[in-house]
Structures are given as structure tokens and as C-alpha cells.
Amino acid sequence: MEKTFKGWKVIDLSTVLAGPSVGMFFAELGAEVIKIENPENGDVTRSWKLPNEDPKSKVSAYFSSINYLKQYRKLDFSEEKGRQELFQLIADADVVLMNFKFGTQKKLGISDEILFEKNQKLIIGKISGFGSNSDRVAYDLVLQAESGIMSMNGNDKSGPLKVPVAWIDVLAAHQLKQGLLIAILEKKSNKDLKGKVVTVSLYDAAVSSLLNQASNYLMTGNIPQRIGSLHPNIAPYGELFITKDGGLITFAIGSDKHFKLLCSFFRRPDIAENEKFSTVQERVKNRMELFQILQVLINQVDANVILEGMRALHVPCAKIKNVKEVFEDEKAQQLVRTEVIDGIETKRVTSIAFRFE
């Protein structure tokens, strides 16, 4: 896969997370990716540091997470020299990425029309907050708030909560990757094809991610409520159970078969036969009563015994892990990528989760 885009040239003018992560995706697949930053400020995420990071360093952990295998250049597009250097890079580039605020691209003299004059087969990938014609400033938090994500995340005591990852940025990045790959396929199959602009807004990416929750509302009028980790259509799903040794586990019981197997593990087939719990819909209606019954049983068994038993029965079950525990696992370690940037060893997880086998 490291040779998939070998010989391709990507110019990354984007900042923060969504755009740069797309650039990193192409870099990991072999493309030459040149990240261009403003000489004075650079990418703002260079300054997004945890309290224990070196305040004098030009690199932060956040910046490192989505900048890997890239070359770095500093250009000021407000100056003619900077624009001309960009045009030289654009001349033989395949893709350019950007997330400029509304009107900035034209103001800097690097509009789509001008870029296509320099390279008529260029593919331009753009990320905006609320669409190409909106001047509204948008961050991931703003989109989580306005797309309904926060309203349904949390519980009745916590109030609305954001997902603790820049989730909408991640989704928008994946949407842009898909659009760019389609444009690349078209370009490869038609040598006479002119350049193309692929745009993704954080808003569209956020709303399109609502999926089943959207259909729950659109088809039944149900407005998703804050129910913590619980699933509105399935139970037990997301309830947190405490084991005998103090472990915290959860189940994703998506079928009656799985529920019967779960009950059989605790030698209580009668629970699955009870009409209150015999079907998915009935378990959702009576989930609190079911939770209390299961918690008594689970509290009598150690976590590892339950986890091993569920694996043997092929019942979806998991221990709640923190990030430290995640990366103590060899499978997660295999996804870590290391690179020295500006003399600093940086680490991040790969942007490539698929494999060709």
C-alpha cells in the first residue's frame, strides 16, 4: 500500500485536523505530500499543547497526530513571491487540500480559477464549516452542538456532552477522502478529463452521520434522548456492569440468540424465556429491570471469567479500557507510527485501517 500513490504529489494547505488528516492518508499511501504553512503562525495546532508539553517546542502531540511523512514549507500567500512559489508547486501537483475561511482564497489571489490556469487537471479538495458560501467560523465542537450529537450524548444528570474526539472533523475527512478517490478514479479512466473541485462541509458530514438516530426521528418522530451508552433500539447494549473483582464490562446484545447464550452462561435460561425479556423490543421496554437482574449475576463472577466465557460463546462483550490499557495491547501497538519532526520524536496512530489480503 505504501506504493499506491507513489509518484503523486499532494499540496496540503489545510490546518487543524480534518484536512491535514487527509494529507497524511495520501502520504501513508506513498504520495509526496507538501504541507505549506504561514511563516509567522504555522498550523495553529502546533500550539495546542497539554500542560506537560514543552512550551518552547514547535511541535505538539495534537499536531503530530495528523501530520506524518510530510514535507514542510513556509509560504506567505499575501506576497507575490509566496504565491508564485505555490503556483510552481501546483503546476505538476495532482491534489491540493485546503480549508480556508470564506473569501480568503480569493483574497489571497489563489482562487480555483487561478489554480486551474496553472494546472487544468488539478483536483482540489476543500473542507468548510457550513458550506462553501458560508462565512461562519466552525470548529468540531460547534458542529457537535448544532448537528444533534451533543443533545443525545451524555445522560440525564450530565447534560449534553461532546464526543471527546474531534469526531465531526474525522467524519468530514473520511467524506473528503471518498470524494477525492472517486475524482482520482475518473481522472485515471479519462485522460482528457479536466480538473475537479471536491467539497465537504462539517455540517453535512455531521448530519449524514446521524444514520439510525435520524431515521428513528424521520420515521417515528422519536427525538433521541441522553441515555448514556445505552442503545435506543437494543438491550442489553451499553449498560455498564461491575464484576466481582471490580472490573467494568459491557455487552452488545443485538439478537435473541446472543441473549439466550448470555443467560445460559449464568445458568439462567429462565430469564431469556421470560416474556419481559424474550424479544429485543421487550428487553428495551424492561431494560432497567433486566439490568438489575444481570448485575446481581455479574457481580458474582470475575471480569476475565465472563470475558473468556463470552468469547467462547461468541457473545459481544468488552472490558472498559482507558487509552493506556489500549496501547498496552500489541494489536494497537502495530498501528502506531513514529517520526522525527523538527528534532522531536513524534508518535501517532496510522490513518490506514484497511488491509489488502
C-alpha positions in Angstrom: 0.0 0.0 0.0 3.0 2.3 0.6 3.4 2.5 -3.2 -0.3 3.0 -4.1 0.2 6.8 -4.8 3.9 6.8 -5.4 4.7 9.5 -7.9 1.6 11.5 -6.9 2.0 15.0 -5.5 -0.3 16.5 -2.9 -0.2 20.1 -1.7 -1.6 20.4 1.8 -2.7 24.0 2.5 -5.1 22.9 5.3 -4.9 23.4 9.0 -6.2 21.8 12.3 -7.4 18.2 11.9 -9.7 17.3 9.0 -7.7 18.5 6.1 -4.2 17.5 7.4 -5.5 14.0 8.2 -6.5 13.6 4.5 -2.9 14.7 3.6 -1.5 12.1 6.0 -3.7 9.5 4.4 -2.1 10.1 1.0 1.4 10.3 2.5 1.0 6.9 4.1 -0.1 5.5 0.7 3.1 6.8 -0.9 2.3 10.2 -2.2 4.7 13.2 -1.9 2.8 15.5 0.5 4.0 19.0 0.9 2.4 20.8 3.8 2.5 24.6 3.5 2.2 26.9 6.5 2.2 30.6 7.1 5.7 31.7 8.1 4.6 33.6 11.2 1.9 31.4 12.7 2.2 28.0 11.1 -0.6 25.5 11.7 -2.4 26.6 14.9 -2.3 23.1 16.3 1.4 23.4 16.8 0.4 25.5 19.9 -2.3 23.2 21.1 -0.3 21.6 23.9 -1.1 19.7 27.0 0.2 21.3 30.3 3.1 18.8 30.4 4.4 19.5 26.9 7.4 21.8 26.2 6.0 25.3 25.7 9.1 26.2 23.5 8.7 23.3 21.2 7.4 23.9 17.6 5.6 20.6 17.6 2.7 19.4 19.8 1.2 16.0 20.2 -2.0 17.2 18.6 -0.2 18.5 15.5 1.8 15.2 15.3 -1.4 13.1 15.3 -2.3 14.1 11.7 1.0 15.2 10.2 3.2 12.3 9.2 5.5 11.6 6.3 5.1 15.2 5.0 7.5 17.8 3.8 7.1 21.3 5.3 7.3 24.6 3.6 6.6 28.1 4.8 4.9 30.5 2.3 3.1 33.8 2.7 0.3 33.9 0.0 -0.3 37.6 0.7 3.0 38.2 -1.0 3.7 37.7 -4.7 6.8 35.6 -4.0 4.8 33.2 -1.9 2.0 32.9 -4.5 4.5 32.3 -7.3 6.2 29.5 -5.3 2.8 27.9 -4.7 2.0 28.1 -8.4 5.3 26.3 -9.2 4.3 23.5 -6.8 0.8 23.4 -8.2 2.0 23.1 -11.8 2.7 19.4 -11.5 0.6 18.5 -8.5 -2.3 16.0 -8.5 -4.3 17.1 -5.5 -4.4 20.3 -3.3 -6.1 20.4 0.1 -7.5 23.5 1.8 -9.9 24.7 4.4 -9.7 28.5 4.0 -12.4 30.7 5.5 -15.0 32.1 3.2 -13.5 34.7 0.8 -9.9 34.1 2.0 -8.8 32.0 -1.1 -9.9 34.8 -3.5 -8.4 37.5 -1.3 -5.0 35.8 -1.4 -5.1 35.5 -5.2 -5.3 31.7 -5.3 -8.9 31.1 -6.4 -9.9 27.9 -8.0 -9.9 29.6 -11.4 -6.3 30.7 -11.0 -5.1 27.3 -9.7 -6.8 25.6 -12.7 -4.9 28.1 -15.0 -1.7 26.7 -13.6 -2.8 23.1 -13.8 -6.1 22.2 -15.6 -6.1 18.6 -14.3 -5.7 19.6 -10.7 -8.1 18.0 -8.1 -9.0 20.5 -5.4 -10.3 19.1 -2.0 -12.0 21.6 0.3 -13.4 21.4 3.8 -15.7 24.1 5.1 -17.8 24.6 8.2 -21.3 25.2 6.9 -20.8 25.1 3.2 -18.7 26.9 0.5 -20.9 30.0 0.7 -21.0 30.5 4.4 -18.6 32.8 6.3 -19.5 31.2 9.7 -16.4 30.1 11.6 -16.8 26.5 12.7 -14.9 24.1 15.0 -15.8 20.5 15.7 -17.5 21.5 19.0 -19.8 23.9 17.2 -20.9 21.2 14.8 -21.4 18.6 17.5 -23.6 21.1 19.2 -25.7 22.0 16.1 -26.0 18.6 14.5 -27.7 17.0 17.4 -24.7 14.9 18.5 -24.3 16.7 21.9 -28.0 16.7 22.6 -28.1 12.9 22.6 -24.7 12.3 24.2 -24.4 12.1 27.9 -27.1 11.2 30.5 -30.0 12.9 32.3 -27.6 14.1 35.0 -24.6 15.1 32.9 -26.5 17.3 30.4 -25.3 17.5 26.7 -21.7 16.3 26.2 -19.3 16.4 23.2 -17.6 13.3 22.0 -14.0 13.5 23.3 -12.5 13.2 19.9 -12.9 15.7 17.1 -15.5 13.4 15.7 -17.0 15.7 13.0 -13.5 16.5 11.7 -12.8 12.8 11.4 -16.0 12.2 9.6 -15.5 15.1 7.2 -12.0 13.9 6.5 -13.3 10.5 5.5 -16.0 12.0 3.3 -13.4 14.1 1.5 -11.1 11.1 1.0 -14.0 9.3 -0.6 -14.8 12.2 -2.9 -11.2 12.6 -3.9 -10.7 8.9 -4.6 -13.7 9.0 -6.9 -12.3 12.0 -8.7 -8.9 10.2 -9.0 -10.6 7.2 -10.5 -12.4 9.4 -13.0 -9.1 11.1 -13.8 -7.3 7.8 -14.4 -10.0 6.4 -16.6 -10.3 9.6 -18.7 -7.0 11.3 -19.7 -8.9 14.2 -21.2 -10.9 15.0 -18.0 -10.4 18.5 -16.6 -9.8 19.2 -13.0 -12.4 19.0 -10.3 -13.3 20.6 -7.0 -14.5 18.3 -4.3 -16.1 20.0 -1.3 -17.2 18.7 2.1 -18.8 20.7 4.9 -18.5 19.7 8.5 -22.3 20.3 8.8 -23.2 17.8 6.0 -20.7 15.3 7.4 -22.2 15.6 10.8 -25.8 15.3 9.8 -25.2 12.4 7.5 -23.6 10.6 10.4 -26.8 10.5 12.4 -27.9 7.4 10.4 -30.2 5.3 12.6 -30.9 8.1 15.0 -32.0 10.2 12.1 -34.4 7.5 10.8 -35.7 7.0 14.3 -36.9 10.6 14.2 -37.8 10.9 10.5 -39.9 7.7 10.6 -41.4 7.7 14.1 -41.0 11.3 15.4 -38.7 10.0 18.2 -36.3 12.6 19.4 -33.2 10.9 20.7 -32.7 11.5 24.4 -29.5 11.4 26.5 -29.3 7.8 27.7 -25.5 7.5 28.2 -24.1 4.4 26.5 -27.4 2.8 26.1 -28.9 2.0 22.6 -32.4 3.1 21.9 -33.3 0.0 19.9 -31.3 -2.8 21.6 -30.9 -4.1 25.2 -28.8 -5.0 27.0 -26.5 -2.8 25.0 -24.2 -0.2 26.6 -25.2 -0.9 30.2 -22.1 -0.9 32.5 -21.8 -3.8 34.8 -19.4 -4.2 37.8 -17.9 -7.7 38.2 -16.8 -9.5 41.3 -13.3 -8.2 41.1 -14.3 -4.6 40.4 -14.0 -4.7 36.6 -16.3 -2.7 34.4 -17.8 -4.6 31.4 -20.5 -4.0 28.8 -22.5 -6.1 26.4 -23.7 -5.5 22.8 -26.6 -8.0 22.7 -28.0 -7.4 19.2 -30.1 -10.6 18.9 -32.3 -13.0 20.8 -29.7 -15.7 20.2 -27.0 -13.7 21.9 -29.3 -13.0 24.8 -30.1 -16.7 25.3 -26.4 -17.6 25.2 -25.7 -14.8 27.8 -28.3 -16.3 30.1 -27.0 -19.8 29.5 -23.6 -18.7 30.7 -25.1 -17.8 34.1 -27.2 -20.9 34.0 -30.4 -18.9 34.0 -32.2 -19.8 30.8 -35.4 -18.8 32.5 -34.5 -15.1 32.1 -34.5 -15.4 28.3 -37.8 -17.3 28.4 -39.5 -14.6 30.5 -41.9 -12.7 28.2 -40.5 -9.4 29.5 -37.1 -10.3 28.0 -37.8 -12.8 25.3 -37.6 -10.3 22.4 -35.4 -7.3 21.6 -38.3 -4.9 21.8 -39.5 -6.2 25.2 -35.9 -6.0 26.6 -35.8 -2.4 25.6 -39.1 -1.7 27.4 -37.9 -3.5 30.5 -34.2 -2.7 30.3 -33.9 -1.3 33.9 -35.4 -4.4 35.5 -33.2 -6.6 33.2 -30.1 -4.6 34.2 -30.8 -5.2 37.9 -31.2 -8.9 37.4 -28.0 -9.2 35.3 -26.0 -7.0 37.7 -26.6 -9.4 40.6 -25.3 -12.3 38.5 -22.3 -10.5 37.0 -21.3 -9.2 40.5 -20.6 -12.8 41.5 -18.1 -13.5 38.7 -14.6 -12.1 37.9 -14.3 -10.0 34.7 -11.8 -12.3 33.0 -14.1 -15.3 33.5 -17.0 -13.5 32.0 -14.9 -12.1 29.1 -13.5 -15.6 28.3 -16.9 -17.2 28.5 -18.4 -14.6 26.2 -15.6 -15.1 23.7 -16.2 -18.9 23.7 -19.9 -18.3 23.1 -19.2 -15.6 20.5 -21.3 -13.1 22.5 -20.2 -9.4 22.1 -18.7 -8.3 25.4 -15.9 -6.0 26.4 -14.0 -4.5 29.3 -14.0 -0.7 29.5 -10.4 0.3 28.9 -8.5 3.6 29.2 -6.1 4.7 26.5 -3.1 3.4 28.4 -4.7 0.0 28.5 -5.5 0.2 24.8 -1.9 0.8 23.8 -0.6 -1.9 26.1 -2.2 -4.3 23.6 0.1 -5.5 20.8 -2.7 -5.1 18.2 -2.9 -1.4 19.0 0.9 -1.0 19.1 1.0 -2.3 15.5 -1.0 0.8 14.4 1.5 3.3 16.0 3.7 5.2 13.6 6.9 7.1 14.7 8.6 10.0 13.0 11.1 12.7 14.0 9.7 16.2 13.2 11.9 19.3 13.9 14.2 17.1 16.0 11.4 15.7 18.2 10.3 12.1 18.2 6.5 12.1 17.4 4.0 9.3 17.5 0.5 8.8 16.2 -1.8 6.1 15.0 -1.9 5.3 11.3 -4.7 6.7 9.2 -4.8 3.4 7.3 -7.1 0.9 9.0 -7.8 -1.3 5.9 -5.7 -4.2 4.6 -5.4 -6.0 1.3 -5.1 -9.7 1.9 
